[in-house]
């Protein structure tokens, strides 16, 4: 009897698209009326909610703009999009891409936080028409390439920092 109930639950999930992985990439502008520290709170909340809901993704933020790519079950991503549109902590939300994918690109992170910095500001020139980070001036491929490149740079920095810590410990 229990396996019959389980298979019925699985059929219901499939009917609602929970077996389909959806990737949603969007941009928005940060609401400057937000209290200090709001981005940290948003990130912490997103990481907790995403982990609980099986969402993975990457978030790029630079004090003016959000650029986010998230992946998860189709109904979960659709519900999250509804909440994002209603969220007044940002505005001018534009969906850049929304598509079904065979596998997750951001499978390692509930929410990877990527920050354009002085060290990598040349990427703005590489992937956009201006020298400032403005995702509204970028096409879908440029946005995805920017997220990938920032992600790779940050991962390399973390590896390098880890090696430095290990070599320091091995000297003592």
N, C-alpha and C positions, 0 to 999 in steps of 0.2 A: 504494500500500500504506500509506503514512504517513497519508493522509487517512482511510482506513478505520479505522486504529488510533485516530486522533483522534476520529472520530465514535463509536467504541465507548466511549472514555473519557468523552465527553460524555454518552452514554446511561447509563453507570454513575453519573456524578455526578447526573444528573436522577433516577435511581431512588432515590438516597439523599437527595434533597431539597436539593442544593446550589444549585439555582436559586431557592429560596424564601428571601426575607429575613424573618428572625424578629426581633422586638423583645422583649427580656426586661427587665423592670423589677423590682428587688427591693430590700428593705431588710434590714439586719442591724445587730447591735450590735458595737462594737469591743471586742476582747479587751484589757482594761487590763493584762494580763500581758505584752503585747508589749514588746520592747525599744524604747528611745527611737529615733526616726527610722524606725520600721517603716512608717509611712504613706507617707513619701517613697519608701521602697524598693518598697512595693506599687504606688504610682503609676507609678514608672519601669518596673517589670517589666510592669505592665499595658499601658502605652503601647507597649513593644517587642513584647510578645506579640500585642497587638491589631493592630498594624500588619502584622505578619507573617501573621496569620490572617484579615485582611480584616474585622476587627471595628471598629465605631465606637461612640462612646458618651460619656456624661457621668457623672461621679462627684461626689456631694455628700458632704462629710464635716465633722463638727463636734466631734471628740474623743470622741464617744459613739456616733454612728450613721453607718452608711454608707447611702447612697441612690444606686442606680446604675441607669442605663438603657443597655442595650447592644444593638447590632444586628449581624447578620451572617447567613451561610448557616445554615440550620436545623441541620445536623449539627454545625457548629462551635459554635453557641450551646448546643446540648444537651450537648456535651462540656464546655464551659466551666461550665455549670450543675453538672454532676457534680463538677467540681473545686472549685467554690465551696462546695458543700455539705460537702465533706471538709476545707476549709481552716479550721484552728483559730485563725487570726488574727482571726476574727470568729465570732459565734454568733447563734442565733435568726433565721436567714435565713428570710424570708417572700417568696414570689413575689407581687408586686403585679399584674403583668400579663405575659402571654406571648402574643403574637399575630403572625400573618403581616401584613406591611405591603407596600404597593406600592413604596414608596421610603424611603430612609433619612432620618431626621430629624436625625441627628447626623453627617452625611456629612463635615463639615469636620475632625473630630477623631478620632484613634485613642483618646484618652481625655481629655475636657475635665474639668479639676479645678475644681469650684465650691465656694466656702467661704462658709457663712453668717457674716456679720460684724456688728459693731456698727452699721455704716452701713445694712445691709439687714435687721436683725433684725425690723423691722416686718412683713416678709413672713411670719414665723412666725405672727403674729396674723392676717394676711390669709388664709392658706391652712390654718390648723389651729385646733383648739379651745383651745390654750394659747398662752402667750407665749414658750415655749421651743421650739427645733427638736426635734421628736420625730415622725419619719415614721410611727411605729406608730399615731399618732392621726389620720392623714390618709387620705383615700380616694384611689383611683387618679387621678381628675381633678385633685385638689389637688396630688398629687405631681408629675404631669406639668406642671401650671401653675407650680409652684414651680421645677422644673428649667428650664423655658423662661424664666421671669422672671429667675432668677439668671444664666442664660446671656446674656440680652439686656443685663442690667446690666454684666456683666463685659466683654462685647464693646464696649459704649459707653465704658467706662472705658479700654479698650485704644485705642480710636479717639481719645479725648480726650488720652491720654498721647502718642500718636503725633503729634497735631497740635501739642502743646506742644514736642516735640522738634524738629519741622520748623520752627516759628516761631522757636525759639531759634537754630537753625543759619542761618536766613535773615537774621538780624540782623547776623551777623558779616561 
